[in-house]
Amino acid sequence: MLQDTLNRPGTIYEAIGGDSTIKALVKAFYKRVGNHPLLTPIFPEDLTETEIKQYWFLSQFFGGPKLFNENRGQPMMKRRHLPFEITPSRRDAWLDCMAKALDEVQIEEPYRTVMFERLTLTAHHMVNTSV
């Protein structure tokens, strides 16, 4: 059954409900980021623009419209994050916020696991300082 689900045509974006689900995920995520003591130092106080960019990125990342490319160009996420100290503990905090947001939005399996695995790889790639 699981294999049949993974082999269906379409994208993760479509399978989880598209635009409305990505928007809900971003809201649930930044609600946590905005209150996390390890993350608030590297995020702006007003998260409005950051939420929009994350919405664009996640939509594209999971197979939806290429909103990030249309609005900001190629993602180049590692390069865009170089000005911020992204430590292993901040990576883990970011992933914890995302895991809780995925649960809050009730992303169903197998999509939740696949999404979290892809985001985990990306988060590991963003680490740019060891302290």
N, C-alpha and C positions, 0 to 999 in steps of 0.2 A: 504494500500500500504506500509506504513512504517513498519508494523508488518511483512509483507511478506519479506521485505528487511532484517530485523533483523533475520528472521528464516532461511535464506538461509544457506546451508552448507558452510564451509570454515572459514577463519579467517579474522579479520580486516586487517591484513598484506596483504593477498591476495586481499581483496576487494578494498583496496586503491591503488593497483599497485605494492605492494611488495618492493623489494630492491631499485629500482630507486626512489620511493616516499619517503621511509625512509631516504635515502641519501639526497634528496632535503630538507626534513624537518630539518634534523640535520644542514645542511649548513645555512638554513634560520634562525634557532634558534640561532646558535652560532655567526652569524653576529650581532645579537642584544645583546647577552650576552657580547661579546667582547667590546661593547661600553656602557654598562650600569653601571653607577657610583656605584650602590649598589652591583653589582655582580662581577665586575672586581677584587675587593680585595680578593675574595675567589677562583678565577680561575687563572690558570697559564697564563702568557703572551702569550705563544704559545699554542693555543688550539687544535693543531693537534691530540695529543694523546687522549685528552678529547673527541673530536668529534668521534674518532674511538670507544671509549668505549660507548659513547651514542648511536651510530649506532648499536653496538652489543646489547645493552640493549633494545632499542626500537624495534628492529627486533624481539627479543625474547618476549618482553612484549606484543606485539600485535599479537603473534601467528606465527611468522616466525621461521626461523632456530634458534636453541639455541646457538647462537654465543657467548653470554656472558658466559654461562656455559662452553663452549668449550675453551674459551680463558682466563677466569678469575676465574672460579669456580662459586659457588652459588652467586647470586647477593648481598644478605645481605646489601641492600642499606643504611639502617639506620646506621649500624655499619661502613660502608665505609665512610660515611659523618660526623662521629663524630668529626674528627679533625677540621672541618670548622664550624664557627659560622653561623648557619642558623636561622635567625630571621624571625618573621612573615613578616616583610617588604621585606626581601630577597626572601622569599617564593612567595610573591605577585609579585615581580619583575620578578622572574623566570617564574611564570605562565603567566604574561603579555607577556613576550618574546615568550613563547610557543604558546599562543593564536594567536599572530601576525604571527608566523611562519606557523601555521596550515592554517591561512587565505591566506598567500602568496602562499603556495603550493596548495591551493584550494582543500583541503580535503572535499569531499562532505558529506552531511548529509545522513544518521544519524551517519556516522562514525566519523565526526568531533566532534560532541557532546559526543559520547561515549568515544572517545580517550581523550578528554579534561577532562571529568569527572574522568576517571581512573588516569590520570596524576595529577589531583587536589588532589585526595586521597593520592597519593604517596607524593606529595609536602607537604601536611599537616603532614604526617608521618615523614618527614625529619627535621622538626623544632626541634632544640635542645637548643635554648636559647631564652629568651623572650625579650631581649633588642636589 
